[in-house]
Amino acid sequence: MNKMLVLVLCLYAITVQANDSFNSELSHVAGGAAMGAGFTYLADYYGEQERRGWIGFGTAAGIGVLGEAIELASGNGEFSALDAGSNALGAAIGAFVTDQWVLMPVVNSRDHYVGLTGRIPLVL
């Protein structure tokens, strides 16, 4: 059943035509935000906590540019800087929000010290 659904969606996607309307660009921003958030989470999960936001943004924005380049190379369309820019804007929003407000903060023991210091007076 799942394979049939994927096949139907792929065949449907062949007939899709793009435009530069507000809704089209909003969908690029939303898709970029979802990818940026997802890749930021994956970078955190697999151990790159210190640069997880940059990894999420770079990967999501790179996929957007790569998708536009594939569209140009296939001969079915042209490279749309507006689409790539909208995707990059969404990727930046998704990566930043996920890095700063969704995931746990990163405390690097080499750069910062977190703790409590106290002294007990010694009376003789």
N, C-alpha and C positions, 0 to 999 in steps of 0.2 A: 504494500500500500504506500509506504513512504517513497519508494523508488518511483512509483507512478506519479505521485504528487510533485516530486522534483522534476521529472520529465515534463509534466504539463506546465510547470512554472517556467522552465527553461524555454520551452516552445513559445510560451506567451511573451517572454522577454525579447524574443527576436523581433516582434512587431512593434515594440515600444518606440515612440519618437520623442526626442528631447526638445525642450524649449528653454528660454531664459526668463520664465515668469517668476514671480515672487515665491510661489509654491514649490517650483522646481529647486530654486536656490535654498529655500528653507529645508527641503528634504536632504540636500547635500550637507547643510549645516548639522542637521539631526543625525545623519549617517556618520559624519566625521566625529561628532561628539560621542556617539555610541562606540565607534572604533577606538577613539582616543581613550575613553574610559576603560574599555575592555583590555587594550594592550597595556595600559598603565597597571591595571590589576594583575595581569599576567607577569609583567616585569617584577612587581612586588612579590608575587607568589614564588617565582623562580629565583629570587635572591638578589635582584638588583634594586634594593630599596633606595639607595642614595640618588640614583638618576632615573627613577621610574617614570617621572613625569615627562622628561625629555625623550625617553624611549617610547612611551605611549604616543606622544605628539609626533615624533619623527616617523614612526611606523605608519600611523594612520594617515598623515599627510602624504607620505611617500606612496601609499597605496592609491590615494586619490590622483596624484600626478601620474602614476603608472597606468591607471585606468584610462585617463585622458590620452596618454601616449599610445596605448593599445587601440583606442578608438580612432586616432589619427592614422596609425599604421595599417589598420584594417581597411581603410578606404571608405568606411561607412559614415564618417563624420569628420569633424575637425577638432583640434585641440581647443578646449574652452577654458581660458584662464579664469573666467568667472566661476565655473564649476570647481576647478581646482582650488581657487582661493576660498570659496565657500566651504569646501571640505576641510581645508587647512584651518579656517576659523573655528569650525566645529570641533576639529581635533584638538585645538588649543584649549577651548572651553572644557571639553570632556576630560582631557588629561589634567588640567589645572584643578578642576573641581574634585576629581577623584583623588589626586595627590594630596591636596590640602585639607579636604573636608570629609572624605569617605574612608580612606585608609588610615591606619595607625601612624602617628608621627614617628619619624626616624631619629633615633638618638645615636650618634656616632661617638663612641668612647674616645676616639683619637682627637676629635675636635672640640668636644664639649665635656664638661664634668657635671654630672647630676648627682647630688647627694646632700648630706647634712653633716656639718662638722660641729663638734661640741668640745668643751673642756670641763673637766672635773677638777675643782680646786683641791689641792693637797694641803691639808692642815697638819702640822707637826707640833 
